Amino acid sequence: MDDRQKKDQKKITIIDIAKKLGISPATVSNALTGERYVKKETIEKVKKMVEELHYSPNIIARALRGKKRNIIGLLTSNINNPFNAEIISGVEDVLNKKDYILVLNSTRFDAEIEKKAVMQLNNLLVDGLVFVGGMSDFSHVELVIPQNTPVVLINRKITGSRFTDIAVDYKGAFRKIVEYLHESGHQRIGYVGWQKDSSIIPEEKLWGFTEGLDRVGISENKRNIFLKNNIPIREFREYREFAREIYPLIEQEGITSLVAQTDNIALGLISGLNTLKVRIPDDISIVGCGNIAMSGSSSPPITTVHLPKIRMGRFGAEVLLGLMSKGKNKKQTIYLKTTLIKRESVRDISK
């Protein structure tokens, strides 16, 4: 190997960049981290030289010096869920612009997997943690999160949490759905979802549904509520089968509309009912929640509640960066607005 090859293989350091620009290593470091003021033109020169020399800071060395690692850990209950995917894309939008690395983990509603993932992220010395969806129980996680690690929860409400939660008013959203169906002439309204034993959010949705019935003067009928006992990982597939299972009961109760806990469930119901030659919305109307991309392109397009998923992700990331700059957590719940999107899956039978 000749001298030139050896030189090319040599690891570039801050000192090398400083020598080439004729400035101090401290100035180069401050230009890259933003810890102290550096002139804008100097920052631009440093960034240009970093690109030319393909400089990559040593994360572990930076950590040992007590500097930022520019790594954020993100844990989600189901990475394949399109609802969670849109939230994560919003988080990425903000963090990519700030040169942060996002490390993703899918926990599948498993407490042990989640705890292990957090411990592994701790070993990476992450600057902060984001949780997207998941169980209402957080005790197994809170035990292993370092006290000074900033945390933001998105679409995951925790009772008695010491962290920031970015959420929406699900009870209000499901009251709106019931009121709209009632205005469209529906008196026998069913609800389809899963049991409320693992998360506060499904419970809030069901509360909103029953409160909506009470507001419009419809008596709650337990036989009109259809809940799976397990948390679905493949919502579309599982509820396509569930639709065929519960349809005889739907027909028996004379139900004219169904409120689905999520858009994925609504899509599964439509697919399952179609195999039984049940027409949507002629025979039965269906409303979802989430406004995922597929809900607008399904046949028929699904009436749903728009949840600002990308905005939730972006806002959550912005809040996390703010907490990181202060080096502490803040106990608060921030609610974002929802909107009812009226499409073709609801038939007006009021006339």
C-alpha positions as CSV (number, residue, x, y, z in Angstrom):
1,M,0.0,0.0,0.0
2,D,1.5,3.4,-1.0
3,D,1.5,6.6,1.1
4,R,-1.4,8.0,-0.9
5,Q,-3.6,5.0,-0.1
6,K,-2.6,5.2,3.6
7,K,-3.5,8.9,3.6
8,D,-6.9,8.2,2.0
9,Q,-7.7,5.6,4.6
10,K,-6.8,7.9,7.5
11,K,-9.8,8.9,9.6
12,I,-10.7,12.5,9.2
13,T,-10.9,14.5,12.5
14,I,-12.0,17.9,13.6
15,I,-8.4,18.9,13.8
16,D,-7.9,18.1,10.1
17,I,-10.9,20.3,9.2
18,A,-9.6,23.1,11.4
19,K,-6.1,23.0,9.8
20,K,-7.5,23.2,6.3
21,L,-9.7,26.2,7.2
22,G,-7.2,27.9,9.4
23,I,-9.5,28.0,12.4
24,S,-9.4,26.4,15.8
25,P,-10.8,22.9,16.5
26,A,-13.2,24.4,19.0
27,T,-14.7,26.7,16.4
28,V,-15.2,23.7,14.1
29,S,-16.9,21.8,17.0
30,N,-19.2,24.7,17.8
31,A,-20.1,25.2,14.1
32,L,-21.2,21.6,14.0
33,T,-23.0,21.4,17.3
34,G,-24.4,24.9,17.7
35,E,-23.3,25.0,21.3
36,R,-21.7,28.4,21.0
37,Y,-22.1,31.3,18.5
38,V,-20.2,31.0,15.3
39,K,-20.4,33.4,12.3
40,K,-22.8,32.1,9.6
41,E,-20.1,32.2,6.9
42,T,-17.8,30.1,9.1
43,I,-20.5,27.5,9.6
44,E,-21.1,27.3,5.9
45,K,-17.3,26.8,5.3
46,V,-17.1,24.1,7.9
47,K,-20.2,22.3,6.5
48,K,-18.7,22.4,3.0
49,M,-15.4,21.0,4.2
50,V,-17.2,18.3,6.2
51,E,-18.9,17.1,2.9
52,E,-15.6,17.3,0.9
53,L,-13.7,15.3,3.4
54,H,-16.6,12.9,4.3
55,Y,-16.2,13.6,8.0
56,S,-18.3,11.5,10.3
57,P,-18.1,12.3,14.1
58,N,-17.4,9.4,16.4
59,I,-20.7,9.0,18.3
60,I,-19.3,7.1,21.3
61,A,-16.4,9.6,21.7
62,R,-19.0,12.5,21.6
63,A,-21.1,10.7,24.2
64,L,-18.1,10.3,26.5
65,R,-17.5,14.0,26.3
66,G,-21.1,14.6,27.3
67,K,-22.1,16.0,23.9
68,K,-25.3,15.3,21.9
69,R,-25.3,12.0,20.0
70,N,-28.0,13.2,17.6
71,I,-29.8,9.8,18.0
72,I,-33.5,9.6,18.8
73,G,-35.2,6.3,19.7
74,L,-38.7,5.6,18.4
75,L,-40.9,2.8,19.6
76,T,-44.2,1.9,18.0
77,S,-46.8,-0.7,18.8
78,N,-47.0,-1.8,15.1
79,I,-44.7,-0.4,12.4
80,N,-46.9,-2.0,9.7
81,N,-50.0,0.0,10.7
82,P,-50.4,2.8,8.1
83,F,-51.8,5.1,10.8
84,N,-48.6,4.8,12.9
85,A,-46.5,5.0,9.7
86,E,-47.9,8.5,8.9
87,I,-47.1,9.7,12.4
88,I,-43.5,8.3,12.1
89,S,-43.1,10.1,8.7
90,G,-44.0,13.4,10.5
91,V,-41.4,12.7,13.2
92,E,-38.8,12.0,10.5
93,D,-39.6,15.2,8.6
94,V,-38.5,17.3,11.6
95,L,-35.6,15.2,12.8
96,N,-34.0,14.7,9.4
97,K,-33.8,18.5,9.0
98,K,-32.0,18.7,12.3
99,D,-29.5,15.9,11.3
100,Y,-30.8,13.4,13.8
101,I,-30.7,9.6,13.3
102,L,-34.0,7.9,14.1
103,V,-33.7,4.3,15.4
104,L,-37.1,2.5,15.0
105,N,-38.4,-0.5,17.0
106,S,-41.8,-2.3,16.7
107,T,-43.0,-3.7,20.0
108,R,-46.3,-5.4,18.9
109,F,-48.0,-4.6,22.2
110,D,-45.5,-6.8,24.1
111,A,-44.3,-5.4,27.4
112,E,-41.1,-7.5,27.5
113,I,-40.2,-6.5,23.9
114,E,-40.8,-2.9,24.7
115,K,-38.7,-2.9,27.9
116,K,-35.8,-4.7,26.1
117,A,-35.9,-2.2,23.2
118,V,-35.7,0.8,25.6
119,M,-32.8,-0.8,27.4
120,Q,-31.0,-1.3,24.1
121,L,-31.7,2.3,23.1
122,N,-30.3,3.4,26.5
123,N,-27.0,1.6,25.5
124,L,-26.9,3.8,22.4
125,L,-27.1,6.8,24.7
126,V,-30.0,8.3,22.8
127,D,-30.8,12.0,23.2
128,G,-34.6,11.3,23.5
129,L,-37.4,8.8,23.1
130,V,-40.6,8.9,21.1
131,F,-43.5,6.3,21.7
132,V,-46.1,6.0,19.0
133,G,-49.2,4.1,20.1
134,G,-49.1,1.2,22.5
135,M,-50.4,0.0,25.8
136,S,-51.7,2.3,28.6
137,D,-49.5,0.4,31.1
138,F,-46.1,2.1,31.1
139,S,-44.6,0.9,34.4
140,H,-42.3,-1.6,32.8
141,V,-40.9,1.1,30.6
142,E,-40.7,3.9,33.1
143,L,-38.5,1.8,35.3
144,V,-35.7,1.6,32.7
145,I,-35.9,5.2,31.2
146,P,-33.1,7.4,32.6
147,Q,-34.4,10.3,34.6
148,N,-32.8,12.9,32.3
149,T,-34.0,11.4,29.0
150,P,-36.7,13.5,27.4
151,V,-39.7,11.5,26.3
152,V,-42.8,12.3,24.1
153,L,-45.8,10.0,23.8
154,I,-47.8,10.3,20.6
155,N,-51.3,8.7,20.5
156,R,-50.6,6.8,23.7
157,K,-52.2,8.1,26.9
158,I,-50.7,7.0,30.2
159,T,-52.5,7.5,33.5
160,G,-50.3,9.4,35.9
161,S,-47.5,9.9,33.4
162,R,-44.7,12.3,34.0
163,F,-44.2,12.8,30.2
164,T,-45.7,14.9,27.4
165,D,-48.5,13.3,25.4
166,I,-49.6,14.4,21.9
167,A,-53.2,13.3,21.6
168,V,-56.6,13.9,20.0
169,D,-60.1,14.0,21.5
170,Y,-61.4,10.6,20.6
171,K,-64.5,10.8,22.7
172,G,-65.5,14.0,20.9
173,A,-64.7,12.5,17.5
174,F,-66.9,9.4,18.1
175,R,-69.7,11.5,19.4
176,K,-69.6,13.4,16.1
177,I,-69.8,10.2,14.2
178,V,-72.9,9.0,16.0
179,E,-74.6,12.5,15.6
180,Y,-73.9,12.4,11.9
181,L,-75.3,8.9,11.5
182,H,-78.4,9.9,13.5
183,E,-78.9,13.0,11.3
184,S,-78.7,10.6,8.3
185,G,-81.6,8.6,9.7
186,H,-79.8,5.8,11.4
187,Q,-81.4,4.6,14.7
188,R,-79.8,1.1,15.0
189,I,-76.0,1.8,15.1
190,G,-73.4,-0.8,15.8
191,Y,-69.8,-0.5,17.0
192,V,-66.9,-2.8,16.0
193,G,-63.5,-2.8,17.7
194,W,-61.4,-4.7,20.2
195,Q,-61.4,-5.0,24.0
196,K,-60.3,-2.0,26.1
197,D,-57.9,-4.0,28.4
198,S,-54.6,-2.8,27.0
199,S,-55.0,0.9,26.1
200,I,-56.9,3.9,27.2
201,I,-57.6,5.0,23.6
202,P,-60.0,2.2,22.6
203,E,-61.8,2.8,25.8
204,E,-62.2,6.5,25.0
205,K,-63.5,5.7,21.5
206,L,-66.2,3.4,22.9
207,W,-67.1,6.0,25.6
208,G,-67.5,8.6,22.8
209,F,-69.8,6.2,20.9
210,T,-72.0,5.4,23.9
211,E,-72.1,9.1,24.9
212,G,-73.1,10.0,21.3
213,L,-76.0,7.5,21.5
214,D,-77.2,9.1,24.7
215,R,-77.0,12.6,23.3
216,V,-79.2,11.7,20.3
217,G,-81.6,9.8,22.4
218,I,-80.8,6.2,21.3
219,S,-80.7,3.6,24.1
220,E,-77.4,1.7,24.3
221,N,-77.8,-2.0,23.2
222,K,-74.9,-4.2,24.3
223,R,-75.9,-6.6,21.5
224,N,-74.9,-3.9,19.0
225,I,-71.3,-3.7,20.2
226,F,-68.9,-6.3,18.7
227,L,-65.4,-6.5,20.3
228,K,-62.6,-8.9,19.6
229,N,-60.9,-10.2,22.7
230,N,-57.3,-9.8,21.4
231,I,-55.4,-6.8,20.1
232,P,-55.3,-7.2,16.3
233,I,-51.9,-6.9,14.6
234,R,-53.3,-7.5,11.1
235,E,-56.5,-5.4,11.5
236,F,-57.7,-5.7,7.9
237,R,-57.4,-9.4,7.6
238,E,-58.7,-10.2,11.1
239,Y,-61.8,-8.0,10.8
240,R,-62.6,-9.3,7.3
241,E,-63.1,-12.6,9.0
242,F,-64.8,-11.0,12.0
243,A,-67.3,-9.4,9.6
244,R,-68.5,-12.8,8.4
245,E,-68.7,-14.0,11.9
246,I,-70.9,-11.2,13.3
247,Y,-73.1,-10.5,10.3
248,P,-75.9,-12.9,11.3
249,L,-76.1,-10.9,14.6
250,I,-76.0,-7.6,12.7
251,E,-78.9,-8.7,10.5
252,Q,-80.8,-10.1,13.5
253,E,-80.6,-6.7,15.4
254,G,-81.6,-4.8,12.2
255,I,-78.4,-2.6,12.4
256,T,-78.2,-0.1,9.5
257,S,-74.8,1.3,10.2
258,L,-71.5,0.3,11.9
259,V,-68.9,2.6,13.5
260,A,-65.4,1.0,13.2
261,Q,-62.7,1.7,15.8
262,T,-60.2,2.4,13.0
263,D,-60.1,2.8,9.3
264,N,-58.3,-0.6,8.9
265,I,-61.2,-2.2,10.7
266,A,-63.7,-0.4,8.4
267,L,-61.8,-1.6,5.4
268,G,-61.8,-5.2,6.7
269,L,-65.5,-5.0,7.4
270,I,-66.3,-3.8,3.9
271,S,-64.2,-6.6,2.4
272,G,-65.7,-9.3,4.6
273,L,-69.3,-8.1,4.0
274,N,-68.7,-7.9,0.3
275,T,-68.0,-11.6,0.3
276,L,-71.5,-12.1,1.7
277,K,-73.0,-10.0,-1.1
278,V,-73.8,-7.2,1.4
279,R,-73.7,-3.8,-0.3
280,I,-72.0,-0.8,1.2
281,P,-73.8,1.6,1.8
282,D,-77.1,0.3,0.3
283,D,-77.5,-2.5,2.8
284,I,-75.3,-1.1,5.6
285,S,-73.3,2.1,6.2
286,I,-69.8,2.1,7.7
287,V,-67.7,4.9,9.3
288,G,-64.0,4.6,10.2
289,C,-61.5,6.6,12.1
290,G,-58.1,7.8,11.1
291,N,-58.4,8.9,7.5
292,I,-55.5,6.8,6.3
293,A,-54.7,7.0,2.6
294,M,-56.6,3.8,1.7
295,S,-59.8,5.0,3.2
296,G,-60.2,7.6,0.4
297,S,-59.5,5.2,-2.4
298,S,-61.5,2.2,-1.2
299,S,-64.8,1.1,-2.9
300,P,-66.7,3.0,-1.7
301,P,-64.5,5.7,-0.2
302,I,-65.0,5.6,3.6
303,T,-66.6,8.3,5.7
304,T,-64.1,8.8,8.5
305,V,-62.6,11.1,11.2
306,H,-59.5,12.8,10.0
307,L,-56.7,12.6,12.6
308,P,-53.8,14.9,11.9
309,K,-51.3,12.1,11.9
310,I,-48.3,13.7,10.1
311,R,-48.9,16.9,12.2
312,M,-48.9,14.8,15.3
313,G,-45.5,13.4,14.4
314,R,-44.1,16.7,13.4
315,F,-45.4,18.4,16.5
316,G,-44.2,15.6,18.7
317,A,-40.7,15.8,17.3
318,E,-40.7,19.6,17.8
319,V,-41.8,19.3,21.4
320,L,-39.1,16.6,22.0
321,L,-36.4,18.9,20.6
322,G,-37.6,21.6,23.0
323,L,-37.5,19.3,26.0
324,M,-34.0,18.1,24.9
325,S,-32.8,21.7,24.8
326,K,-33.9,22.2,28.4
327,G,-32.7,18.7,29.5
328,K,-35.9,17.8,31.3
329,N,-39.4,16.3,30.9
330,K,-42.7,18.0,31.2
331,K,-46.0,16.5,32.3
332,Q,-48.7,17.7,29.8
333,T,-51.3,16.5,27.3
334,I,-51.6,18.5,24.1
335,Y,-54.7,17.9,22.0
336,L,-54.9,18.4,18.2
337,K,-58.2,18.9,16.3
338,T,-60.1,16.3,14.4
339,T,-62.5,16.7,11.4
340,L,-65.3,14.4,10.1
341,I,-64.7,13.6,6.4
342,K,-68.0,12.7,4.7
343,R,-67.7,10.2,1.8
344,E,-69.7,7.5,0.1
345,S,-69.9,4.7,2.7
346,V,-72.9,6.3,4.5
347,R,-76.4,6.2,3.1
348,D,-78.8,8.9,4.1
349,I,-82.0,7.1,5.1
350,S,-83.7,10.0,6.8
351,K,-85.8,10.7,3.7
